[in-house]
Structure formats: structure tokens, C-alpha cells
Amino acid sequence: MSTPTLAVLLTISALPSRAQQPPPPAPDSGELDVGQLFATTCGWCHSAGGRAAGKGPQLMDTKRDDDFMRNRIKNGKEGAMPAFGAAFSDAQIDEIVKYIRALKPTEG
């Protein structure tokens, strides 16, 4: 393998994947569109708005308790899920947990 090819491959492999980068902090204005936030932030791994497994598990009908979900959203899981504690306030994380609890199968 040539040196330039190896350098390109090493550079590409060092780049973090988009799903592992938390978004910039969301404003804590109280007007959070959780469905949109979930689609654009969490939907990379939790398919169908959390209703189906993707890279991450299905969240609809999860048996995990709210404290577990808050902790996982806030602190992530090494190698599996980024931490979003710096991106979202505790109140916003609570809204995400409520969204997950309210998930129902889509009609149609």
C-alpha cells in the first residue's frame, strides 16, 4: 500500500462518526419539539422515531425505568451511545423520556 493511500485511510478512520457526535446545546426556552429533536438526533440509531431497532435498540415499550433512560441519555454508553448531558438540560432529557414513554406503533 502506498504511503499517500495509507495516510488517507488513517485520516478517514480517525474521523468520528456523525452518530457519535452530540449536537450543540439546545436552547432551554421551554419550546422543545421533542419529535423533531428525536428524529434529528436520536433517529440516526433508533429507527422509526424509536419504534424500531436500528443501530440502537427499539425504545417503544422499553422495560428500562426512567432513571436508567435519563442516565443513558445524559452519560451515554462507551462505544455504543454518545453522552448528551452537555447538549440537553435535565428538563429537556425528561421531555425526551416522556416522548419515549408515549411512543405507539404508527398507523398505516
N, C-alpha and C positions, 0 to 999 in steps of 0.2 A: 504494500500500500504506500502510495507516495506521501511525502510529508505534508503537502497542502491538503490532500484529501483527509489525512488523519487529523489535521488541525481543524478542519471544518466539522468533522464528526465529533470531535471533543467539544467544540464550541456549542454545537446543537444539543448534545447530550447534557451539557451543563445548564441549559436554559430551563427554568421551572415551567411546568405545565400550567395552562391558564386556570384549570380547576383547582390548583393548589395555591393560588394567589387570592387572598381575601380582597374584597372590594374596598375602596376608600370608605372612611366612616360615613354613615348615612346621617343626615340631619335629624336631630331629635325634636322635630316640630310637632309630633303627635299625629301627623297626617302620613302614615306609612301605608302604602299599598302593598300589603304582605304578599298577595298573589303574584304581583309583578316582581317584587323583590325575590320571592322564591324561584320564579321562573328564570330570572336572570342570574341569580347567584347560586342557588342550590340545584336548579334543573340540569346543570351540567352532569350531575351524578345521580340524582334522584329523579327518574323519568316520570313523565305524565303528571307533573306537578306533585310528585311524591307518592303517586298512586301505584307506581310500578317500580320494580328493581331496575337499576341501570348499573353504572359503576358502583353506586352505593345502594343500600338496601331500600326496599319499599318502606315508606313511612306510614301510609294509611293502615290503620288497625294495628299499629305497633304495640307490643306488650311492654315496652320500656316506660318507666314512670317519667313524670315531668321533670324531676330533678336530674335524672340521667340525661334527658334530652337537652336541658339547659346547659349542663356541664359539657356535653359533647359539642354543642354549637359554640359555646364560649371558648373551650380549650382544645377542641379538635381531637384527633387521634393520629398519632405519628404514623406516617406512611399511608394513611387512608383518608383523612379529612382535615382540611385546614382549620385553624382556630379563627373564630370570628369575633372574639371578645374585644378586640381593638376597633372593629368595624361597627359593631352594634352595641347600643346601651342595653342594660338589663331589661328595661321596659320593652325594647324592640325584640329582644330574644324571647320574652314572654309572649309577644304577639306572634312570633314565628311558631312557638309551641302550640298556641291556640289554633293557628292555621292548620298545623299537622293534625291536631285532635279532631278538627272539623272536616277533614278530608272524607269524601264519599266517592263511590265509583261514578265515573262520568256516564251520562246517558247518551245513547246513540250508537 
